[in-house]
Amino acid sequence: MAMVLDAFASYVQNMLTEMVSGEVHMLLGVTDEIEKMDVKLKDLKNFLADADRRNITDNSVQEWVAELKRAMYEAADILDLCQLKAMEQGLSTKDVGCFNPLLFCMRNPSHAHDIGTRIKALNKRLSVIKERSAAFSFIPLGSYEDRSSKAQPSHSGNKRRETSGVFDRSGVVGEKIEQDTRKLVEIMLSEKEGNTNIMVVAVVSVGGIGKTTLAQKVFNNEALNAEFEKMIWLSINKDFDKVELLRTIITQAGGVHGGEKALAVLQPNPCRYLEREEAIPGAR
């Protein structure tokens, strides 16, 4: 729970930072509120690790964490509202994603008052939550994000985050992730017979909320593995090599690329590098 809240808080903080560093003069009187909120979020994040440690046995701490969770949902609702307002003005989802939706709302007088009022109310709510935290004498252990970055040695050059399709069941609990898994599997198995379109399902959210775990559960689902003859897990980073990616696909599918390095040769039809029975036209 606390790790998810940490991710939410980081997301909100990033949005607030963009606002303050972007066009402060257009925020219509909420600049101070935003800066205060940013400080409070940082302080509260530093308490989350200790709160998580004590959350199991202390009912009062459980209530405190639940209240902070509701406040983070309110922050997410404000961001979602701004995005909807932007789309109502005729901007596409792609356009909205190119800039801060909060900043868009604050540029529009018709939305600014409502958003500004909600930001102020949320700030007061966070103040109360922070004041309540004093009663628990939380130890500022730092946020999960900060602790994770400190635990990993720094390396020069680009960092690659590799993931695996191997799923460790021991550390995963909760009905929500089971529901999400069933829903995704249902979507992937509902493809109509004869449909030649390739289905792409994206799992999108803030960091640390469990996207990889959900993908691993779907990847290891028995019904899905029974339906698809080949299941391949690819860990793709921001800077990837197209040739190496195609070669990896061919290898994981049981084929042999023969050391081919030309993208023009690999890209048109990777199936031809597989065994004949694996390259049946229309096979999923």
C-alpha positions in Angstrom: 0.0 0.0 0.0 2.6 2.5 1.1 4.7 1.8 -2.0 1.7 2.6 -4.2 1.1 5.8 -2.3 4.8 6.7 -2.8 4.4 6.3 -6.6 1.2 8.4 -6.6 3.0 11.1 -4.5 5.9 11.1 -6.9 3.6 11.5 -9.9 1.8 14.5 -8.3 5.0 16.1 -7.3 6.4 15.9 -10.8 3.2 17.6 -12.1 3.5 20.3 -9.5 7.2 20.8 -10.3 6.4 21.3 -14.0 3.8 23.9 -13.1 6.1 25.9 -10.9 9.0 25.8 -13.3 6.8 26.5 -16.3 4.4 29.5 -16.2 4.0 30.5 -12.6 2.4 33.8 -13.4 -0.5 32.1 -15.0 -1.5 30.0 -12.0 -3.9 32.7 -10.8 -3.0 32.9 -7.1 -2.3 29.3 -6.2 1.5 29.4 -6.6 2.1 29.4 -2.9 -0.4 26.6 -2.4 1.4 24.5 -4.9 4.8 25.1 -3.4 3.4 24.2 0.1 1.8 21.1 -1.2 5.1 20.0 -2.8 6.9 20.3 0.5 4.2 18.4 2.4 4.2 15.6 -0.1 7.9 15.3 0.2 7.7 15.2 4.0 4.8 12.6 3.9 6.7 10.4 1.5 9.6 10.2 3.9 7.2 8.8 6.5 5.7 6.2 4.3 8.3 3.5 4.8 8.0 3.6 8.6 4.2 3.8 8.3 4.2 0.7 6.1 6.3 -1.1 8.7 3.9 -0.3 11.5 0.7 -0.5 9.4 0.3 -4.2 10.0 -0.4 -4.0 13.7 -1.4 -0.4 14.5 -5.0 0.4 13.6 -4.4 4.1 14.0 -1.6 4.0 11.5 -3.8 2.0 9.2 -6.4 4.8 9.3 -3.7 7.5 8.7 -2.4 5.6 5.6 -6.0 5.2 4.4 -6.6 9.0 4.8 -3.4 9.8 2.8 -4.6 7.3 0.2 -7.9 9.2 -0.2 -6.0 12.5 -0.5 -3.8 11.0 -3.2 -6.9 9.9 -5.1 -8.3 13.4 -4.8 -5.0 14.7 -6.4 -5.3 12.2 -9.2 -9.0 13.2 -9.7 -7.9 16.9 -10.1 -5.3 15.8 -12.8 -8.0 13.7 -14.5 -10.5 16.6 -14.4 -8.0 18.9 -16.1 -7.3 16.3 -18.8 -11.0 15.9 -19.5 -11.4 19.7 -19.6 -8.5 19.9 -22.1 -10.2 17.2 -24.3 -13.5 19.0 -24.1 -11.8 22.0 -25.7 -11.1 19.9 -28.8 -7.6 18.6 -28.0 -6.9 15.0 -28.7 -5.6 12.5 -26.1 -2.2 12.7 -27.9 -2.2 16.5 -27.7 -3.1 16.5 -24.0 -0.3 14.1 -23.2 2.2 16.5 -24.6 1.9 19.0 -21.8 0.8 19.4 -18.2 -3.0 19.2 -18.0 -3.0 21.2 -14.8 -1.2 24.1 -16.6 -3.8 23.9 -19.3 -6.6 24.3 -16.8 -5.0 27.2 -15.1 -4.7 29.0 -18.4 -8.5 28.9 -18.8 -10.5 31.2 -16.5 -13.6 29.0 -16.8 -11.7 26.1 -15.2 -9.1 27.9 -13.0 -11.4 28.9 -10.1 -12.7 25.3 -9.6 -9.3 23.8 -9.9 -7.7 26.4 -7.7 -10.3 25.9 -5.0 -9.8 22.1 -5.1 -6.0 22.5 -4.9 -6.4 24.8 -1.8 -8.8 22.3 -0.2 -6.5 19.4 -0.8 -3.6 21.4 0.6 -5.5 21.9 3.9 -6.3 18.2 3.9 -2.6 17.4 3.6 -1.9 19.8 6.4 -4.2 17.9 8.7 -2.7 14.6 7.6 0.8 15.9 8.3 -0.2 17.2 11.7 -1.7 13.8 12.6 1.5 12.1 11.7 3.2 13.9 14.6 1.3 11.7 17.0 2.9 8.6 15.5 6.5 9.8 15.8 7.3 8.4 12.4 10.9 7.9 11.6 11.8 9.7 8.3 13.3 6.7 6.5 13.0 8.3 3.1 10.7 7.4 0.3 10.7 4.1 -1.5 11.9 5.9 -4.6 14.9 7.4 -2.8 15.8 4.2 -1.0 15.7 2.2 -4.3 17.9 4.7 -6.1 20.4 4.6 -3.2 20.5 0.9 -3.1 21.4 0.6 -6.8 25.0 1.4 -7.7 25.3 4.2 -10.2 26.9 3.4 -13.6 27.9 5.7 -16.4 26.1 5.7 -19.6 22.5 4.5 -20.3 20.9 2.3 -17.6 18.9 -0.7 -18.8 16.1 -2.0 -16.6 15.6 -5.7 -17.5 12.4 -7.5 -16.5 11.6 -11.2 -16.8 8.5 -13.2 -17.5 9.2 -15.4 -14.5 6.6 -14.8 -11.8 7.2 -15.0 -8.1 3.8 -15.8 -6.5 5.1 -15.5 -2.9 5.1 -11.7 -2.7 1.8 -10.9 -4.4 -1.5 -10.6 -2.6 -4.8 -8.8 -3.2 -8.0 -9.5 -5.1 -7.6 -6.4 -7.3 -4.6 -7.7 -9.2 -6.4 -11.0 -9.6 -9.4 -9.2 -11.1 -7.2 -7.2 -13.4 -5.4 -10.4 -14.5 -8.7 -12.1 -15.3 -10.0 -9.1 -17.2 -6.9 -8.8 -19.4 -6.9 -12.6 -20.1 -10.5 -12.4 -21.1 -9.8 -9.5 -23.5 -6.9 -11.3 -25.1 -8.9 -14.5 -25.5 -12.0 -12.8 -26.9 -10.5 -12.1 -30.4 -12.9 -13.1 -33.1 -12.1 -16.0 -35.4 -10.7 -14.8 -38.7 -9.7 -11.4 -37.4 -6.3 -10.6 -38.9 -5.7 -7.4 -36.9 -3.0 -7.6 -34.2 -4.2 -6.9 -30.7 -2.1 -4.6 -28.6 -3.0 -4.2 -24.9 -1.2 -1.5 -23.0 -0.8 -1.4 -19.2 -0.1 2.3 -18.3 0.3 3.9 -14.8 2.8 5.6 -12.5 6.0 3.8 -11.6 6.0 1.2 -8.8 2.3 0.4 -8.9 2.6 -3.1 -10.2 2.5 -3.0 -14.0 5.2 -5.6 -14.5 3.7 -7.9 -11.9 0.4 -7.7 -13.7 2.0 -8.4 -17.0 3.9 -11.4 -15.5 0.6 -12.9 -14.1 -1.0 -12.5 -17.5 2.0 -14.0 -19.3 1.9 -17.1 -17.0 -1.8 -17.6 -17.2 -2.6 -21.2 -18.0 -5.6 -20.5 -20.3 -3.5 -18.0 -22.3 -0.6 -20.4 -22.6 -3.0 -23.1 -23.8 -4.4 -20.8 -26.5 -1.1 -19.4 -27.9 1.5 -21.8 -29.3 4.3 -19.4 -28.5 4.6 -16.9 -25.6 7.5 -14.5 -25.7 8.6 -12.0 -23.0 10.6 -9.0 -24.3 12.1 -6.4 -22.0 12.4 -3.3 -24.2 14.1 -0.2 -22.9 13.8 3.4 -24.3 17.0 3.0 -26.3 16.8 -0.3 -28.1 18.4 -1.9 -31.1 15.8 -2.9 -33.7 18.0 -5.6 -35.2 18.8 -7.1 -31.8 15.2 -7.0 -30.8 14.1 -9.0 -33.9 16.9 -11.5 -33.4 15.8 -12.0 -29.8 12.2 -12.6 -31.0 13.3 -15.2 -33.5 15.5 -16.9 -30.9 12.8 -17.0 -28.2 10.3 -18.4 -30.6 12.6 -21.3 -31.3 14.0 -20.1 -34.6 17.5 -19.5 -35.9 18.4 -16.1 -37.4 21.7 -17.3 -38.7 23.5 -14.2 -37.5 21.6 -12.0 -39.9 22.2 -8.3 -39.1 20.3 -6.6 -41.9 17.1 -5.0 -40.6 15.7 -5.0 -44.1 16.0 -8.8 -44.2 14.8 -9.5 -40.7 11.8 -7.1 -40.5 9.5 -8.1 -43.4 8.8 -11.7 -42.1 10.5 -13.0 -39.0 8.3 -16.1 -39.2 10.4 -17.5 -42.1 13.2 -18.0 -39.7 11.1 -20.3 -37.6 10.4 -24.0 -38.0 7.8 -24.6 -40.8 5.0 -25.7 -38.4 5.6 -22.5 -36.4 5.1 -20.2 -39.4 1.5 -21.1 -40.3 -0.2 -18.0 -41.9 -2.7 -16.5 -39.5 -1.4 -18.3 -36.5 -1.5 -16.2 -33.3 
